Amino acid sequence: MITLVDWSDEQQRERVLALWLQTNTVTHDFIPSEYWQKMYPMVSDLMADATIYVYWQDNQIIGFIGLMETYIAGIFVDSKHQNQGVGYQLIQYVQNKTAVLDLSVYALNEPAWRFYERQGFKIVSENLDDAVGEIEYQMHWAR
């Protein structure tokens, strides 16, 4: 089941933030984990203003997608539940709610950008993320 996160619920908030940190640290092993730790307070503040849809299984949040209007800030799925269609369902959910979506993904995160391509996203440009010194692809999807 997919629902909007209840940011006023401390357990939901803590679970979403824990998933954000865990997934970024593991998936982006080419970026020092200290970077993600440093970003945690800022991301916590930004998430309060984002639209976050959470994926529930057995009364547990196992994944989420964060949106800033039509920009996907990220899809995060618990490592124990990856490659089981959770990310696909989250993307489909937001694609059914909007006509266009944009996102950025690190070039070194090939599984992620290939996943987005399978969902109809196209790489439209690339740039250097100065904060970490890595190339990012900007991707776009339209109905």
C-alpha positions in Angstrom: 0.0 0.0 0.0 1.2 3.5 -0.8 0.2 6.5 1.3 1.4 10.0 2.0 3.8 10.1 4.9 2.5 11.6 8.1 5.5 13.9 8.9 3.9 14.7 12.3 4.3 11.0 13.2 7.7 10.6 14.8 8.0 6.9 13.9 7.3 7.5 10.3 9.6 10.5 10.1 12.5 8.5 11.7 11.9 5.5 9.5 12.0 7.6 6.3 15.1 9.4 7.4 16.8 6.1 8.4 15.9 4.7 4.9 17.3 7.8 3.3 20.6 7.5 5.1 21.0 3.7 4.8 20.2 3.7 1.1 22.4 6.6 0.2 25.4 5.2 2.1 25.1 1.7 0.5 24.1 2.7 -3.0 26.5 5.6 -3.3 29.6 3.8 -2.0 31.7 6.0 -4.3 30.8 9.0 -2.0 32.2 9.0 1.6 29.5 8.1 4.1 30.5 11.2 6.1 28.9 13.3 3.3 25.5 11.7 3.9 25.9 12.1 7.7 26.6 15.8 7.2 23.6 16.3 4.9 21.2 14.5 7.3 20.0 17.7 9.2 19.4 19.7 6.0 17.6 16.8 4.3 15.4 16.3 7.4 14.3 20.0 7.1 13.8 19.7 3.3 11.7 16.6 3.7 9.2 18.4 5.9 8.3 20.5 2.8 8.4 17.6 0.3 5.6 15.3 -0.9 6.6 11.9 0.3 4.8 8.7 -0.6 5.7 5.7 1.5 5.3 2.1 0.6 3.9 -0.1 3.4 4.4 -3.9 3.8 3.3 -5.7 6.9 2.7 -2.4 8.7 6.3 -1.3 8.0 7.6 1.4 5.7 10.0 -0.4 3.3 10.4 2.4 0.7 9.5 5.9 -0.3 9.6 8.4 -3.1 10.2 12.1 -2.4 8.9 14.9 -4.7 9.5 18.6 -4.8 6.6 19.5 -7.1 7.6 17.5 -10.3 11.2 16.8 -9.3 11.9 13.4 -7.8 14.4 14.0 -5.0 14.9 10.2 -4.8 13.4 6.8 -4.4 14.6 4.8 -1.4 13.9 1.1 -0.8 15.1 -0.9 2.2 18.0 -3.1 1.0 16.1 -6.3 2.1 13.3 -5.4 -0.3 15.2 -4.1 -3.3 14.6 -5.8 -6.7 11.0 -6.8 -5.6 9.1 -4.2 -7.6 8.8 -1.6 -4.8 10.6 1.2 -6.7 8.6 0.4 -9.8 5.3 0.7 -7.9 6.4 4.0 -6.4 7.4 5.4 -9.8 4.2 4.2 -11.4 2.2 5.8 -8.6 3.7 9.3 -9.2 3.6 8.9 -13.0 -0.1 8.4 -12.7 -0.4 11.6 -10.7 1.5 14.0 -13.0 2.3 14.6 -16.7 6.1 15.4 -16.3 8.8 14.4 -13.9 12.5 15.3 -13.6 15.3 13.9 -11.5 19.1 13.7 -11.1 21.1 10.5 -10.7 24.8 9.9 -10.4 26.4 8.4 -13.5 28.2 5.9 -11.4 24.8 4.6 -10.1 24.1 2.7 -13.3 21.5 0.4 -11.8 19.4 3.5 -10.9 19.6 5.3 -14.2 19.0 2.1 -16.1 15.9 1.6 -13.9 14.7 5.1 -14.7 15.2 4.5 -18.4 13.0 1.4 -18.2 10.3 3.6 -16.7 10.5 5.9 -19.7 12.9 8.6 -18.4 15.5 10.0 -20.8 18.9 11.5 -20.0 18.7 15.1 -21.1 22.0 16.5 -19.8 24.8 15.9 -17.4 26.7 18.0 -15.0 29.3 17.9 -12.2 27.9 17.8 -8.7 30.6 20.1 -7.2 29.7 19.0 -3.6 31.0 15.4 -4.2 32.9 15.7 -7.5 30.7 13.2 -9.4 28.9 13.4 -12.7 25.1 13.5 -12.5 22.6 12.8 -15.2 19.5 14.9 -15.4 16.6 12.8 -16.6 13.1 13.7 -17.8 9.8 11.9 -18.2 6.7 13.1 -19.9 3.4 11.4 -20.6 
